[in-house]
């Protein structure tokens, strides 16, 4: 077109010469038509040469790394699209590789920004997590962490993993008690970064090259998604051979090219101090020296004082605007980036792959993946549940182009050793010791050997738990209790002598088969075969030890949504229903038996915390026990003939935490209903709690001194740090007739209880 314009101008000039000369052109020596045509052709040829040179000049965009570099680069890309500056290819490394991989595939910049703000990766975007001071990095160990058990009895605990190295030597390594939650966060972030690229099914619209290093020199490598992900400075030493923030720090031209217009984006402001550890300062200083000798257009802010993301985006935009004059050489060549943009939807369902796991652990590991979970919820729940088991040391999630997620985890036998104590002003102080083994071999095995000794009271309580028996739904539990419980005399003095149990010796075998329906529901078949010896008050019952042999098969249904804590949960709701049978044989010189009777129990609670430090709870419970007596229909179970044992084998209402410490005659019945309320003001460790309950005894227990309608009142203070809990306060039970006595502090029973235990 410009050639035609040149010829047209030359022709006009020629005509003007003829028209205004007034003389014969030929006679006056005017240029001939052939000469003017040749002049026009030369002008057009020169114009075409400049245009050809501009068209042959290729623009190459260089995107590198640096703190907050993705946000700065996003602003630069907004400016490129706003002004239509053509980009013929992109060379990138580190964060620039991830941003460029999305942009060159046609992902809208607004969608890229939404990805960068995704809760899974937002804390990571634009940060170097290999730095020791990084909140999300690999140096996330509390050097002052106290070795206190997270749950169970108050105790000091040590955990060890048994590891076999490649030479088949066995080593014992100490292990932290707390799950490395940051390991889960990092694994999920990496998966989200991978998913953000794999969801883009369209081909690249602009060629992308990934820059890395070889022997300390920059080289160009294949720009595959695994290489892009490995380039991010997030994975510690896993990607030592790839770029990241180590080499190169900036993406720069490897060699001078006269046919290339380099657009080098540098996120570090010109006047910003060089920060970081010694290694990073050297890297940045060296990168700055190389940058000073680079040809091309350098897009760099002078200074940025704010860390706000929007400020960095705006800074990238304005820094590019200041360089617009450098693009005049493109002779107005423009690019429309708005056409054909594609917004890809997130991956809906991941398919886990366990090919990297040994056959011994595949069954157990795959049981943690819930098939009904979708999107990122599935790997998140999987990771959190898996690492709760101490036998699993690490977790790696890698997404494949097909959508499969390759799962890798290290599994080692783990040994816990714990020592501590518990007690109350009912049972006295007791020393406690425990050894626990966690092992995975097709199923998950937990063996607990625990025991306590308090002088008069003592016991051993081994447990064997086999999880993931056939699949994730089935568990099997065995337990044995051999113990002697002797209430303190100071506690027993508050109980009618005719109802006192001086000591109880148990030899109980339990077996539970559990089926987990889903994350909230569980059904279990529970069996108990017991042998118990009782010492009663000799003035009432003589010095003969009374033997009983309870047998109880039960079905238990539980629906739990929220914290699994009977008394101090901060949110959620739970429903427990038990139904089954019980038979009690007893030997008091004459062997007899309480006929088999059925029993049904239910307990439901709802807990809410309107603000962080306030918790409110409401609950309802009830129980009924019956057997069929010929001629009388369904009646309450037959009496054993010893009032303390009748109290012991009745159902006991869980009215308050302290009321469950020992057999309470006023809260024992074959048929009852109860409403319970409690609330608390609490901080991280200390709280003030108030428990209250209304209890109605439908049976009218003959061992109770109060009427059928009773009220329980229990204010208390509680300290809780991990397994160390202290609960102290006062408690009282009244009926309608004595309700006014709640104001008389002398009628209250004080208590103190250390530890979260039950017998």
Secondary structure, DSSP 4 states (H G I P E B T S, - for coil): -HHHHHHHHHHHHHHHHHHHH-S-TTTTTPPPHHHHHHHHHHHHHHHHHHHHHHHHPEEEEEE---TTHHHHHHHHHHHHHHHTB---EEEE-THHHHHHHHHTTT--HHHHHHHHT-TTTTTTTT--TTSTT-TTSS----TT---B-SSSSSEEEEEEEEEE-TT--EEEEEE-SS--HHHHHHHHHHHHHHHHHHT--SPPSSEEEEEEEETTEEEEE---HHHHHHHSTTSGGGGTTS-TTTS-SS---SS--TTEEEEEEE-S-TT----SSHHHHHHHHHHHHHHTT--SEEEE-S------HHHHHHHHHHHHHTTGGGGGGGTT-B----TT---PPPP---EEE-TTS-HHHHHHHHTTS-TT--HHHHHHHHHHHHTTSTTB---EEEE-TTSEEEEE--B-EEEEEEEEEEEETTTEEEEEEEEEEEEESSSEEEEEEEEEE-SS-EEE--EEEEESSSSTTEEEEEEEEEEEE---HHHHTTS-GGG-EEEEEEEEEEEEEEEE-SSSEEEEEEEEE--EEEEE-HHHHTTPPEEEEEEEEEEEEEEEEE---TTT--SEEEEEEEEEEEEEEEESSSEEEEEEEEEEEEEEEEEEEEETTEEEEEEEEEEEEEEEETTTEEEPPPP-S-HHHHHHHSEE---STGGGSS--GGGEESEEEEEEEEEEEE-SSEEEEEEEEEEEESS--TT--S-SEEEEEEEEEEEEETTEEEEEEEEEEEESTTGGGGG-GGGPEEEEEES----
